[in-house]
Each structure stands twice: as C-alpha cells, then as structure tokens.
Amino acid sequence: MHDNAHCIQEWHYFVVVVNVQQQMKEISSDHKEQLQFILDSAGLGTWDMDLQNRIVSWDERCRAMYGIYHSGDISYGKMIEYIHPADRKRVNDAIDQALSGKDDGKYEQCHRVIGEDKKQRWIICKGKAYFDEMGKALRFSGTVQDVTEREAEKEKAAMANEQLTLAVESSDLGTSTINIDTGVVVYNNTFARILTGAEEKGLLHNVFVQHIHPGDLDMRTKAVEASRTTGQVQYTARFIWNDGSIHRVKVAGKYVKK
C-alpha cells in the first residue's frame, strides 16, 4: 500500500535513473555520485532491457535482490524463470502492456522472486518503456526495491486478524467500530443480535442506544463521559430486544485514533 506524493517522488527518481543509465558515459562524475547517493539512500537497484536482443542488464544490488550472484547479462526468458511461478503470468502480461504503450509505457509490479540461492524475496519493480517516433519500443529500464520485510509484516497482520476473527466467532462476541462524528457503525451480526435480538444490518449508533433499558441510561452516560478521560468505556446494562425481552449485556471498548 503508497500515497500519491510518495509514488510521484519515486517515479521522479526513476526517470532520473533511466536517463542517466542511458547516458552514463556522457555525464560528469559529480552527477554520477549524486545519482548513486539517491539509489543507495532509497535501497534501489537498477535494470535495463535491450529489447532487440531480449537481454537484461542488472546492477549489483538488483542481482542481490533476485538472489543471483554470477556476473554477465541475463536473457529475458531466464529472468522470468526467477519469478515465482504464481506471479509469472501477471508480471509477463504487465511487461507486455508497458511495451505496447499502455499508460505511456509505465510499469510497476510487486511480486516474489526465487533466485539461485533458493530464497524467496518480495520486490517492487518499476520501469518505463521508451519508444521511437513510430511507437516502437526501443528500451525498457527501471528500478527494483526489496520489500520482503514489509510483505512479511502484512502476512503476519493478516494471519493475526484471521485468528482474531475466528476467536470472536467461536466465542459469540459482538464487535463493532463506531465513527463518533457520523454515528456510523461497522459491526458483525452477533453484535446486532446481542443488543437488539435480531441480526439487522445498516443500523446507526443511536438505534443501539435506544435499546438500552431506561433505568440504565444514566449509568451508561456516565461511563461514556468517563471514557473521554480514560480512553476506555466499560459498563453492564440491560437491553430491550425487539420482542420486548430484557437481556443484560457487558459493553467494553476503547477509542482508537486514526
């Protein structure tokens, strides 16, 4: 997941990388040092594809990200083999689209690679195709960045969320997130059933409050007021279901800043 400003900044760096890579012999040593500093600071590797010969040239950092440690250029077909089998078609299709001129030849994919060291890594590969006056693609160049740690954290978070969901469902807990400004509530079916006796969707916060027994409203109000200081709300109140039956429910929650 990138915000627009970040994407624009990275694309700006990428354009500089491509232009310098094409004309490296013509620029000053000072400019080369500035370029290398930008690449090193961002942890970027660079690549360039000779479309006529279908050969890919990688710098040392790019090779390391792919898990490749021998020297020499690599054929396009061999490069595709290093991509995880489940990602190959998606990556190959995206490259074909860039070379066809879609989105002005821009390319960006996040995918897995498995190199000669047999280790799996996640990388973000960005590039741009350059065309002649007739619209024929001449070169395809760009950058690569290792995001293995980021993807591992995302996977852990997704697994933890799945485990939490299973725990909530198995324990018959009602869960909700309330937008205090709008009163909109995102809740599971169990939440609605516990408070109203029915699994209704699309209810606003005030509807659930209306189900609280009149004798417990003052206690609930004090608990909410106290939560503005403590950041947490907790109380036990009687709720009147749609069928008129009364049920005692424990409510607990906390404020979350976004």
C-alpha positions as CSV (number, residue, x, y, z in Angstrom):
1,M,0.0,0.0,0.0
2,H,1.6,4.0,-1.5
3,D,0.3,7.5,-1.2
4,N,0.2,9.7,-4.2
5,A,3.0,12.0,-3.1
6,H,5.3,9.0,-2.4
7,C,4.5,7.5,-5.8
8,I,5.3,10.7,-7.6
9,Q,8.6,11.1,-5.7
10,E,9.6,7.6,-6.6
11,W,8.7,8.0,-10.2
12,H,10.7,11.2,-10.3
13,Y,13.8,9.3,-9.0
14,F,13.1,6.6,-11.6
15,V,13.1,9.0,-14.5
16,V,16.5,10.3,-13.4
17,V,17.8,6.8,-13.0
18,V,16.7,5.8,-16.5
19,N,18.1,8.9,-18.2
20,V,21.4,8.7,-16.5
21,Q,21.7,5.0,-17.2
22,Q,21.3,5.6,-20.9
23,Q,23.8,8.4,-20.9
24,M,26.2,7.4,-18.1
25,K,29.3,7.9,-20.2
26,E,28.3,11.5,-21.0
27,I,27.6,12.9,-17.5
28,S,30.1,14.2,-15.0
29,S,31.5,12.2,-12.1
30,D,29.7,14.6,-9.7
31,H,26.4,13.7,-11.2
32,K,27.2,10.0,-11.1
33,E,27.9,10.4,-7.4
34,Q,24.7,12.2,-6.8
35,L,22.7,9.5,-8.6
36,Q,24.4,6.8,-6.7
37,F,23.6,8.5,-3.4
38,I,19.9,8.6,-4.4
39,L,19.9,5.0,-5.3
40,D,21.8,3.9,-2.1
41,S,19.5,6.0,0.1
42,A,16.4,4.5,-1.3
43,G,17.8,1.0,-1.4
44,L,17.2,0.8,-5.2
45,G,18.8,-1.5,-7.7
46,T,18.6,-0.7,-11.5
47,W,17.9,-2.7,-14.6
48,D,17.9,-2.1,-18.3
49,M,16.5,-4.3,-21.1
50,D,17.8,-4.5,-24.6
51,L,14.6,-5.2,-26.4
52,Q,16.2,-6.1,-29.7
53,N,18.3,-8.9,-28.2
54,R,16.0,-9.6,-25.2
55,I,18.9,-9.2,-22.8
56,V,18.5,-7.7,-19.3
57,S,21.4,-5.8,-17.6
58,W,21.3,-5.6,-13.8
59,D,23.5,-3.7,-11.3
60,E,24.9,-5.5,-8.3
61,R,22.1,-4.5,-5.9
62,C,19.5,-5.7,-8.4
63,R,21.2,-9.1,-8.7
64,A,21.3,-9.5,-5.0
65,M,17.6,-8.8,-4.7
66,Y,17.0,-11.6,-7.3
67,G,19.4,-13.9,-5.4
68,I,21.8,-14.0,-8.4
69,Y,25.5,-13.7,-7.8
70,H,27.2,-14.5,-11.1
71,S,28.2,-11.7,-13.5
72,G,27.1,-11.1,-17.0
73,D,23.8,-10.1,-18.6
74,I,20.7,-12.4,-18.4
75,S,18.2,-13.3,-21.1
76,Y,14.6,-12.2,-20.6
77,G,13.5,-15.8,-20.6
78,K,15.9,-16.6,-17.8
79,M,14.8,-13.6,-15.8
80,I,11.2,-14.7,-16.0
81,E,12.2,-18.1,-14.6
82,Y,13.4,-16.4,-11.4
83,I,9.9,-15.0,-10.7
84,H,7.7,-17.1,-8.5
85,P,5.5,-19.4,-10.7
86,A,2.3,-18.0,-9.3
87,D,3.4,-14.4,-10.3
88,R,5.0,-15.1,-13.7
89,K,1.9,-14.6,-15.9
90,R,0.9,-11.4,-14.1
91,V,4.4,-9.9,-14.4
92,N,4.8,-11.0,-18.1
93,D,1.4,-9.5,-19.0
94,A,2.3,-6.3,-17.3
95,I,5.6,-6.0,-19.2
96,D,3.8,-6.7,-22.5
97,Q,1.3,-3.9,-21.7
98,A,4.1,-1.5,-20.9
99,L,5.9,-2.3,-24.1
100,S,2.6,-1.9,-26.1
101,G,2.5,1.7,-24.9
102,K,-0.3,1.4,-22.3
103,D,-0.1,4.1,-19.6
104,D,2.7,5.8,-21.5
105,G,4.9,2.7,-21.1
106,K,4.9,2.8,-17.3
107,Y,5.4,-0.5,-15.4
108,E,5.0,-1.4,-11.7
109,Q,4.6,-4.8,-10.1
110,C,5.1,-6.2,-6.6
111,H,6.0,-9.9,-6.9
112,R,8.0,-12.7,-5.5
113,V,11.3,-14.0,-6.8
114,I,13.3,-17.1,-6.1
115,G,16.9,-16.9,-7.0
116,E,19.8,-19.2,-7.3
117,D,20.2,-19.2,-3.5
118,K,16.6,-20.7,-3.4
119,K,15.4,-17.9,-1.1
120,Q,12.1,-16.2,-1.7
121,R,12.0,-12.5,-1.7
122,W,9.4,-9.8,-2.4
123,I,10.3,-7.0,-4.7
124,I,8.7,-3.9,-6.2
125,C,9.8,-3.5,-9.8
126,K,9.1,-0.1,-11.5
127,G,10.0,0.8,-15.1
128,K,9.2,2.7,-18.2
129,A,9.4,1.8,-21.9
130,Y,10.8,4.3,-24.4
131,F,9.5,4.5,-27.9
132,D,10.7,5.9,-31.3
133,E,8.6,8.2,-33.5
134,M,6.7,5.2,-34.9
135,G,5.7,4.0,-31.5
136,K,8.1,1.1,-31.5
137,A,9.6,0.3,-28.1
138,L,13.3,0.7,-28.0
139,R,14.4,0.3,-24.4
140,F,12.8,-0.7,-21.1
141,S,14.5,0.4,-17.9
142,G,13.8,0.9,-14.3
143,T,14.4,0.2,-10.6
144,V,13.8,-2.6,-8.1
145,Q,13.4,-2.5,-4.3
146,D,13.4,-5.3,-1.8
147,V,10.1,-5.2,0.3
148,T,10.4,-8.7,1.8
149,E,10.1,-7.5,5.4
150,R,7.1,-5.3,4.6
151,E,5.2,-8.2,3.0
152,A,6.1,-10.5,5.9
153,E,4.6,-8.0,8.3
154,K,1.5,-7.7,6.2
155,E,1.2,-11.5,6.1
156,K,1.6,-11.7,9.9
157,A,-1.1,-8.9,10.4
158,A,-3.5,-10.7,8.0
159,M,-3.0,-14.0,9.9
160,A,-3.5,-12.3,13.3
161,N,-6.7,-10.7,12.0
162,E,-7.9,-14.0,10.7
163,Q,-7.2,-15.7,14.1
164,L,-9.0,-12.9,15.9
165,T,-12.0,-13.2,13.6
166,L,-12.1,-17.0,14.3
167,A,-11.8,-16.4,18.1
168,V,-14.6,-13.8,18.1
169,E,-16.9,-16.0,16.0
170,S,-16.3,-19.1,18.2
171,S,-16.8,-17.1,21.5
172,D,-20.1,-15.5,20.3
173,L,-18.7,-12.0,20.9
174,G,-20.3,-8.9,19.2
175,T,-17.8,-6.5,17.7
176,S,-18.2,-3.0,16.3
177,T,-16.3,0.1,15.2
178,I,-18.2,3.4,15.7
179,N,-17.4,6.7,13.9
180,I,-18.2,9.2,16.6
181,D,-18.6,12.1,14.2
182,T,-21.1,10.4,11.9
183,G,-22.7,7.7,14.1
184,V,-22.0,5.1,11.5
185,V,-21.3,1.6,13.0
186,V,-19.5,-1.2,11.3
187,Y,-20.5,-4.4,13.2
188,N,-20.8,-8.1,12.9
189,N,-24.1,-10.0,13.1
190,T,-23.5,-11.1,16.6
191,F,-23.3,-7.5,17.8
192,A,-26.7,-6.6,16.5
193,R,-28.2,-9.9,17.8
194,I,-26.9,-9.4,21.3
195,L,-28.2,-5.8,21.6
196,T,-31.4,-6.0,19.6
197,G,-32.4,-9.6,19.3
198,A,-32.1,-9.6,15.5
199,E,-29.2,-9.6,13.1
200,E,-30.1,-6.4,11.2
201,K,-27.7,-4.6,9.0
202,G,-27.1,-0.9,8.5
203,L,-28.2,0.3,11.9
204,L,-26.8,3.6,13.3
205,H,-25.3,4.0,16.7
206,N,-28.4,5.8,18.2
207,V,-30.5,2.8,17.3
208,F,-28.5,0.6,19.6
209,V,-28.6,3.2,22.3
210,Q,-32.4,3.3,22.1
211,H,-32.4,-0.4,23.1
212,I,-30.8,0.3,26.5
213,H,-33.2,0.0,29.4
214,P,-34.3,3.5,30.5
215,G,-33.2,2.7,34.1
216,D,-29.6,2.1,32.8
217,L,-29.2,5.2,30.5
218,D,-27.8,7.4,33.2
219,M,-25.2,4.9,34.2
220,R,-24.3,4.4,30.5
221,T,-24.0,8.2,30.0
222,K,-21.6,8.5,33.0
223,A,-19.4,5.6,31.6
224,V,-19.2,7.3,28.3
225,E,-18.2,10.7,29.9
226,A,-15.5,9.0,31.9
227,S,-14.1,7.3,28.8
228,R,-13.2,10.7,27.4
229,T,-10.6,10.9,30.1
230,T,-9.5,7.3,30.3
231,G,-9.9,6.4,26.6
232,Q,-11.9,3.3,27.5
233,V,-15.5,2.6,28.1
234,Q,-17.0,-0.2,30.1
235,Y,-20.4,-0.9,31.6
236,T,-23.1,-3.5,32.1
237,A,-26.6,-2.6,31.1
238,R,-30.0,-4.1,30.3
239,F,-31.0,-4.1,26.7
240,I,-34.6,-4.5,25.5
241,W,-34.8,-6.7,22.4
242,N,-37.3,-6.2,19.6
243,D,-39.6,-8.8,21.1
244,G,-39.7,-7.0,24.4
245,S,-37.5,-9.4,26.4
246,I,-34.7,-7.9,28.6
247,H,-31.1,-9.1,28.5
248,R,-28.1,-8.0,30.5
249,V,-25.1,-7.2,28.3
250,K,-21.5,-6.2,29.2
251,V,-20.1,-3.5,26.9
252,A,-16.4,-2.7,26.7
253,G,-14.4,-0.7,24.2
254,K,-11.7,1.9,23.7
255,Y,-11.0,5.0,21.5
256,V,-8.7,4.5,18.5
257,K,-7.1,7.4,16.8
258,K,-6.6,7.4,13.1
